[in-house]
């Protein structure tokens, strides 16, 4: 098995929304905001090469939305999904599986491309993996999340016939890759857990957006059940420390991976490193 960090560029979100009730005077030290209170975030994906399969975790925002939509998020940076794949000798048609942690637009927008008047899968040879609970949640959205679940990102996956649910297949990704779940950010968000080089790596998606979010109360304003997120973090963080897991960040604009440790102030970051340093 080989793992690759796939950079797809940066975008901006309101710092207050990303840190909920945590004061700016605190979070601005780790995630500095611009004059509009916007912080820079990454869209870093994980590519898993295992035997004859090439599995991509999440897809980033994609490029099919209109200029007005993208103007809200200040996309910047030179990296793209296609450039990053090309740099390691692949292209999107090599992808056999796309694992969607959840269906918010910044995680699945790149799953669908616009070809003329048609919305089609951006990975023509891949199965797209979700789970039934989250799919139902996303296709019947609550008012709080409705703006994040865009039907043009979601429904064409099912219409293509390429959609699969992980619970319908035994060991869908092999014995070294399993799915963990989190329900605080959104219903049934999937966190891929990978056994790699004798270590356990957990893809954090939106349970832990950045190193700056490690303290348990530092919960995003976007989370639909913030108290559940805090309970999940307490459980996960202790398991992570006890078992020396490696954490992979999707949204940290600087840091790819870290480990955690117990300190007098609670569980905090231990080591920070790049995926290829494992």
C-alpha positions in Angstrom: 0.0 0.0 0.0 1.1 3.6 -0.8 -0.5 6.8 0.5 -0.3 10.2 -1.1 -1.5 13.6 0.0 -3.3 15.3 -2.8 -3.4 19.0 -2.7 -6.2 20.8 -4.5 -5.7 24.4 -3.5 -6.9 26.7 -0.7 -10.1 28.5 0.2 -11.4 30.9 2.9 -14.1 30.6 5.5 -15.1 32.9 8.3 -12.9 32.3 11.4 -15.7 32.8 13.8 -17.8 30.1 12.0 -14.9 27.7 12.1 -14.3 28.1 15.8 -17.8 28.6 17.2 -17.8 30.0 20.7 -14.0 30.3 21.0 -12.9 34.0 21.0 -11.0 35.4 18.1 -8.3 36.5 20.5 -7.5 32.8 21.0 -8.0 31.2 17.6 -6.3 34.0 15.7 -3.0 32.9 17.2 -3.1 29.6 15.4 -5.3 30.4 12.4 -4.8 34.1 11.6 -7.6 35.9 9.8 -7.5 38.5 7.1 -9.1 41.9 7.3 -12.5 40.3 6.5 -12.2 37.8 9.4 -11.6 35.0 6.8 -9.1 32.2 7.5 -7.3 30.1 4.9 -8.1 26.4 4.7 -6.7 23.6 2.7 -8.5 21.0 0.6 -6.1 18.1 1.0 -7.3 14.7 -0.1 -5.9 11.2 0.5 -5.1 8.8 -2.3 -4.7 5.2 -1.4 -2.9 2.9 -3.8 -3.5 -0.7 -2.8 -3.0 -3.6 -5.2 -5.1 -2.9 -8.3 -7.2 -0.2 -6.7 -6.7 3.5 -6.5 -9.0 5.0 -3.8 -9.5 8.8 -3.4 -10.9 10.1 -0.1 -13.1 13.2 -0.9 -12.8 15.4 -4.0 -12.6 19.0 -2.9 -14.9 21.7 -4.3 -14.5 21.0 -8.0 -14.9 23.7 -10.6 -18.4 23.5 -11.9 -20.1 26.1 -9.8 -20.5 29.7 -11.1 -18.3 32.7 -10.4 -20.6 34.1 -7.8 -20.5 30.9 -5.8 -16.8 30.7 -5.8 -16.4 34.4 -4.9 -17.7 33.6 -1.4 -14.8 31.2 -0.8 -11.8 33.1 -2.3 -10.2 30.0 -4.0 -6.5 30.5 -4.4 -3.2 28.5 -4.9 -1.7 26.8 -7.8 -2.5 23.2 -6.9 -5.4 21.3 -8.5 -6.5 17.7 -8.3 -5.4 17.0 -11.8 -1.9 18.5 -11.3 -1.4 16.6 -8.1 -2.4 13.3 -9.6 -0.2 14.0 -12.6 2.8 14.7 -10.3 2.6 11.1 -9.0 1.9 9.5 -12.4 -1.9 9.2 -12.3 -5.0 10.8 -13.7 -8.6 10.9 -12.6 -9.6 8.0 -14.9 -7.3 5.8 -12.9 -9.4 6.2 -9.8 -11.3 3.1 -9.0 -13.1 4.3 -5.8 -14.1 7.6 -4.4 -14.8 7.6 -0.7 -17.0 10.5 0.3 -16.6 11.3 4.0 -19.8 13.4 3.8 -21.7 15.3 1.1 -21.0 19.0 2.1 -19.9 20.8 -1.1 -16.3 21.3 -0.1 -15.9 17.5 0.3 -17.9 16.2 -2.7 -18.1 19.1 -5.2 -15.4 17.6 -7.3 -17.2 14.3 -7.7 -19.4 15.8 -10.5 -18.2 17.7 -13.5 -20.1 19.8 -16.0 -19.9 18.7 -19.6 -21.9 21.1 -21.7 -25.4 21.0 -20.3 -24.8 17.6 -18.5 -23.7 16.9 -15.0 -21.6 13.7 -15.1 -19.2 11.8 -12.7 -15.8 13.4 -12.7 -14.3 9.9 -12.2 -15.7 7.8 -14.9 -14.3 4.5 -13.8 -14.9 4.8 -10.1 -17.5 3.7 -7.6 -18.6 6.5 -5.3 -19.0 5.4 -1.7 -21.3 6.9 0.9 -23.6 5.3 3.5 -27.4 5.1 3.6 -27.9 7.2 6.7 -25.9 10.1 5.5 -27.3 9.9 1.9 -30.8 10.1 3.3 -29.7 13.0 5.5 -28.1 14.9 2.6 -30.9 14.4 0.1 -33.5 15.5 2.6 -31.6 18.4 4.1 -32.5 20.3 7.2 -32.6 24.1 7.0 -29.3 24.5 8.8 -27.3 22.4 6.3 -29.3 23.0 3.2 -26.8 25.4 1.7 -24.0 22.9 2.1 -25.9 19.9 0.5 -26.1 21.0 -3.2 -28.2 18.7 -5.3 -26.0 19.1 -8.3 -23.1 17.6 -6.3 -25.2 14.7 -5.0 -28.0 13.4 -7.2 -26.0 12.9 -10.4 -23.8 10.3 -8.5 -26.9 8.2 -7.9 -28.3 8.8 -11.4 -25.0 7.6 -12.9 -25.4 4.1 -11.3 -21.9 4.5 -9.7 -23.1 5.0 -6.1 -22.5 2.4 -3.5 -23.2 2.2 0.3 -20.4 0.9 2.4 -22.8 -1.2 4.6 -23.9 -3.2 1.6 -20.5 -4.8 1.0 -18.4 -6.8 3.4 -14.9 -5.2 3.7 -15.5 -3.0 0.7 -11.9 -1.5 0.7 -9.9 -4.5 2.0 -8.8 -5.5 5.5 -6.5 -2.6 6.0 -9.2 0.1 5.5 -12.2 0.5 7.7 -14.8 3.2 8.3 -15.3 5.0 11.6 -18.3 7.4 12.1 -19.0 10.7 13.7 -22.4 12.3 14.1 -21.7 15.7 15.6 -20.7 17.7 12.5 -23.3 16.0 10.3 -25.2 12.6 10.3 -22.9 9.6 9.8 -19.8 11.3 8.6 -17.2 8.6 7.7 -13.6 8.7 8.9 -11.4 6.3 6.9 -9.0 4.4 9.2 -6.0 2.9 7.4 -3.4 0.4 8.6 -0.2 1.7 7.1 3.5 0.7 7.7 2.6 -0.8 11.0 0.7 2.3 12.2 -2.9 3.4 12.3 -3.9 6.6 10.5 -7.2 8.3 10.8 -8.6 10.7 8.2 -10.1 13.5 10.3 -12.4 15.2 7.7 -14.4 17.8 9.7 -14.1 16.2 13.2 -10.7 17.9 13.4 -10.3 20.6 10.7 -6.8 21.8 11.9 -4.2 21.6 14.6 -5.8 24.7 16.0 -8.9 22.8 16.7 -7.4 20.1 19.0 -8.8 21.4 22.4 -12.1 19.5 22.8 -14.3 22.6 23.1 -13.0 24.2 19.9 -16.0 23.0 17.9 -17.1 24.6 14.6 -20.2 26.7 14.3 -21.1 24.5 11.3 -21.6 21.4 13.5 -25.3 20.4 13.8 -24.8 18.8 17.2 -21.9 20.5 18.9 -22.3 18.7 22.2 -22.2 15.4 20.4 -19.0 16.6 18.6 -17.4 17.3 22.0 -18.4 13.8 23.3 -17.0 12.2 20.2 -13.8 14.2 20.5 -13.3 13.1 24.1 -13.7 9.4 23.1 -11.6 9.6 19.9 -8.9 11.8 21.4 -8.3 9.3 24.2 -8.3 6.4 21.8 -5.9 8.2 19.5 -3.4 8.9 22.4 -3.7 5.4 23.9 -3.0 3.7 20.5 -0.6 6.3 19.0 -2.7 7.0 15.9 -1.6 9.3 13.2 -4.1 12.0 12.2 -4.4 13.2 8.6 -5.8 16.7 8.1 -8.1 17.6 5.2 -8.5 21.3 6.0 -5.3 22.4 7.8 -3.6 24.7 5.3 -0.1 24.1 6.6 0.0 20.7 8.4 -0.6 17.3 6.9 -0.4 14.9 9.9 0.1 14.9 13.6 0.0 12.8 16.7 -1.5 13.7 20.1 -0.4 13.5 23.7 -1.7 14.1 27.2 -0.5 17.3 28.9 -1.5 19.3 32.0 -3.8 21.3 29.8 -5.5 18.3 28.3 -4.8 16.4 25.1 -2.7 18.5 22.7 -0.6 18.1 19.6 2.6 16.0 20.0 4.4 15.8 16.6 3.6 17.4 13.3 4.9 15.9 10.1 4.2 15.2 6.4 2.5 12.0 5.2 5.6 11.0 3.2 7.7 11.1 6.4 5.8 8.2 8.0 
